[in-house]
Each structure stands twice: as C-alpha cells, then as structure tokens.
Amino acid sequence: MKYRRLTNNELAELESEFIRFLVSNTVTGDDWEKLKQDNPEKAEKLIEIFSDIVFDKTIAKVHFLQLKTPKDLKIFYCKKEEIELLGLKIEGESSLDFTEDLPPDEMMAKLQSSNAKLQMYSASKKYKVTREKEIFEIMEWGGLISDGKLYKTLKDLNS
C-alpha cells in the first residue's frame, strides 16, 4: 500500500465510488459479498487498492494545506518540486487560539488584549521522498486542504 487503508467510515462515505470501482473490476454486489466470505484477503486487497486510488486523486489536487494548533498556524504551498511553509506563532500568554474559527478582527482583539506577540516565519524545501508522500504525512498529522487565501494573505504581509 502506498498510503493507508480507508477507515470503515471513510469507505461508507465513498460507497457509490467504491461500487463503481468494483463494477469496473467486474465485481458485482453478489460477487463482493461472496468474496468477503470466501476470500477476505482478496477483498481487503481490493479495499487497499481503492484506498490508494482515492488518496492519489485527492493529493493530486492539493495545492495548499493548513495545520493549526492553539498557538501555531502553518500554511503549506505544495508546489510540484518543493513545498513552502508560512507560519504564525503566538509568543507569550494570550487567549488567542488558532484552532478557533474567529474572524480576523476578533483574533487581533484577543492578541492586542494580551502581552503576546505574533512571530511570522517561513521555510521551503524540496520534497525528500515524493510530493504525494509528504502531503499525505501532513494530512495524517491533521493538515487540512485549504483554498490558499490565508497563504496569499500571509505572503503579502511577509513581502
């Protein structure tokens, strides 16, 4: 396997796509039920292949990821050959929490009502393994696919 097996909940959400996958591999509903009973290893292998296809298709479309912790916000721009990171870190005590979905003005008000400061940082690097594997790792750490607006805002502030 390239990535990981989809969870049962993820498979349930992708049920219609999984059925299409089985049909394209000439496995009917009855065949699938029989396969799960008679050859669970082969059934599991089909789920693993489907899982890799789902992750490949998803990751291929990813351009931006964001990873939030209460005091740190990382935005990744996943280019073809390298990945760029822009981040914000809260230094000092503050009630500001990046994991809360607050409008920017409320976030600034929380920051200004404390002695904390925001530190912006950036980095870039070539992919060590493959683009797909590194994006997958970030997603497994909790990184969420983003539209890139926040990255562009931080990039403008950093310029």
C-alpha angles and dihedrals in degrees: 000000000000098000125356138299114272113250119248089254091052090048091050090053090051095043097126092048090048091051090051089049091052092047091050086055090050094251112139125199091261091047090052094052090048092046092052089053101039103031111019091166091060091045089051090049090055090051090050092051090048090048091054091049091051093049093045092053093045096046093046088063096047117110101152134032131180128203118193132192123169093266103022134057120190123187118190126201105202107206125179097263104015144023124231124204129202117181144179122206127189110225114197133010116323138147088226110117119185091205091066116088100234130154113254093252092056090047091053091047091054091048094047092050089062138054091246125117133208117237118198119205137174141191140167135197143169115257111270097205113004134320090246096051094048093048089048091052092052090049090050089052087057101273113155128209110255136194092233097241093118091047090053091048092051091045090054091048091049093052 
